[in-house]
Amino acid sequence: MKVGIIRFPGSNCDRDVYQALELAGGQPEYIWWNQKDLSQIDAVVIPGGFSYGDYLRAGAIAAITPVIEGIKSLVKDEKPVLGICNGAQILAEVGLVPGVFTVNINSKFICQWTDLKVETTRTPFTSMYKKGEIIKMPIAHAEGRYYVDYIQELKDNDQIVLKFASENPNGSMEAITGVCDQTGLICAVMPHPERASLTILGSDDGLKFFKGIVNY
Amino acid sequence: MTLTDSEMEYIKKEIGREPNSLEYGMLDIMFSEHCSYKSSRPVLKYFPTEGEKVIIGPGDDAGIVELTEELALAIGIESHNHPSAIEPYGGAGTGIGGILRDIMSMGAMPVALLDSLRFGPLEDQRSRYLFEYVVKGISDYGNRVGIPTVGGEVEFDDNFKYNPLVNVMCAGIVPKKDLVRAVAPNVGSVFILMGGRTGRDGIHGVTFASEELTTASEIEDRPAVQIGDPFTKKMVLEATLEVLEEIPVDGVKDLGGGGLTCCISELAAKCGNGAKIELTKIPLREEGMTPYEIMLSESQERMVFVIDPKYIDAIMKIFEKYELPAAVIGEVTDTRKMVVEKDGKIIANLPADLLSDPPVINRESRKPNEHRDYLKLEYTDPEESLLKILSSPNIASKKWVYSQYDHEVQVRSIIKPGDDAAVLKVDDMKAMALTCDCNSIYTKLDPYHGGAGAVSEAIRNIVSMGAEPICIVDCLNFGNPEKPEVFWQFKECVRGMAEVAKCFETPVISGNVSFYNETEGVTVNPSPVVGVAGIMDHDNIRTSDFKDDGDIIIIIGKTYPEMDGSEYQKTLHNIIQGKPPKVRLKDEFKSAKAVLDLIREDKNGDITAVHDCSAGGLGVSLAEMAISGDTGAVINISKLPKEGDLDNFQAFFSESHARYIVTVKSNRANEILDKIKAPKAIIGKVGGNRLIIEDLSINISLEKLKNSYYGVIEKFMA
């Protein structure tokens, strides 16, 4: 399973995702932002960071780079795409997942561990969890408050992937912090599964996200 | 301008003529205290700097010490006090930027940041503003570059109202075989300037940092503050790592204080070489910059690579990939001169070692008169006193600060902020502990014991995590060294620090001196910030939270009646007076060794928690262990090892050094107690949901402890 990790100038969780994918048994490789042709790749992860410094709205510039075209054709071939943190913001900015991730309710960057509830197991990334399972992963973002105009539609289509299970630190709508497109193949999550991929770091609950990709 | 008459005489004698105005500016910054360490150098010789594991000691961009067979630790610390006083957001951000470049210059990937911050009281509006924006500056910069901020400390005191202290420590990891140095050994090699363009910011940043601040500084000195760009920094970092992987470079150095002048002259002088720079080659941010501005600019995010000319194309290709401006700006020569040319015409020509090695100044030092008006203090209610101390912003939880920092990126953070020290994964076997500490009040009351105490406390924090200290870095923040009383403080402090470092055979491998922390007559409390790194096996990592009901609580080390300079004295009586706790070298070492021996021999996890005693004494330590473990304890303190006339109240709040609290499995308690080769006693048992001190009428619910400890800073900053 060749999993591409998209690198924008300013991505900073690329190496961490690489390590987690290796642990999960995948074959990760880096893909630079200007590569359009992703036909040799089986799945893609857009890692966290501050693409192009994110001096504008998070993800605004990354969303108009050539690699996004490649990701769109990957989607047409029904290959899975996971956006983590800045990656999630980029997917929302492009419109590949519904809703937006906007400024946290306290207007500050928040880094902390959170309890999360797995809301659906129909995406490749959550296929190895149980529905309703509570898992531990950290968040680290300034713009992660989820908002969408048509929440009922998401519920009807089973597009809510993760919710904060106890505290809702960034003030997200209905504590939602992970969503997918209608097919379930494109998934955007604010928490960092790669940072919860080894017990010694606090939890390995996140590793199944990557195992899910590898086993897809 | 800061050159003294005697320095001008010296310069004229050395070059046999008057320097021209460009040369004058270059000499001026290189002779500044910040670049030259001309006052501090003779005193810094007290420090032990050598050791079995030291690979590179003081003098390079960062210190290097061995971590494992393959890996080395690059570590450094820097102050950014003056810029942060004037422009807190930019000042703090570029402080991070500077220390990151120092670590990158050694070929290392920065893996951790720690900040030591000092501000005026939170009741003061301007202090809150400085605090909020310094933290935001660190957050925005460190988070963007993707370097976790894993620890630090914050102190609030009236004394720092006009002169906040912002010290930043950074650790990096580098395979030993990939180490690079700041050198230009080969004549004919070229200098390549890469990264941010050179602009008009930060001109005279170092001379401004080598003078006292005034109320007008906020307006007048703004141009001396550099502008940071963490996004470009991230690109510079990635490009640097790629260059070091692909190209055999002669040397690398970052551009920090003193800009191009400092960077190039030091690179050349270190190898007894010279340098020739062509000004028109330097990528500029704006038109019409004078040679003076270009050579003195401290624009950020710039690096110089020294390479054989045959690699120019290869290196440029890498910089193009990251869209970073870069240019060949000159070459290494054998003239021992630093020559600056403009369109081939020489406009400055100075001996490189005159720039890089100005003469030291032997400053006068004088012990100040002691204050003798000592007030006798009445005891307050012990329970209320403990709660008040827990709510003091200096002791209370710093979650408001560290939750704004990404402390998880790079997936190494084993122990997160909030414990004695941060612990980071080095490889699958080893981890390292990092801390930085200082007690400015002790140092004010007695610089020798304050300095020694800072090193002792930092070492205790490392030992408490189960790690063996391997090196020390220091950031010494003092007032104007031209004042004999300030210089005496400085000398005594360094002497104290050096004694502890020698006793633990832990070398001081890098550091920074920040003088002139004064504003209109107010001198900051002398603040020796001490960073220590330690190494351990994963299995030996311990934390401070109480674990299981029934665990037995043991104190190691003697308690003395040492209440002066304590958090109790300050918080409950608003008084700072007397003699601070003494550092007793042998005791400090004995206690540390006892703790490390226990952990090393602990194969079954019988040692369940370790914490040291420092600010707030035994009381605060026990409360912190209970709060973080969400478990109470029942304590009887009358039996603890002590000396002198010590009652239970003092035993609870005294801040004597050399003390640790350890919890152990109950069935092994007596056996373990016998093994400890230091003064020790069982003082209680973990369990329940209250902290009960039987012989001091303290009986507090966990909830009340937590309510006092958490949310304090948040209330001020809401």
Interface residues (C-beta under 8 A of the other chain):
Chain A: P9 G10 N12 C13 R15 D16 Q19 A20 G48 G49 F50 Y52 G53 D54 Y55 K108 F109 I110 C111 Q112 P138 A140 H192 E194 R195 S197 L198 I200 L201 G202
Chain B: S139 D140 N143 R144 V145 G146 D229 P230 F231 K234 M235 Y322 E323 Y402 S403 Q404 Y405 D406 H407 E408 V409 Q410 V411 R412 S413 I414 K416 K425 H538
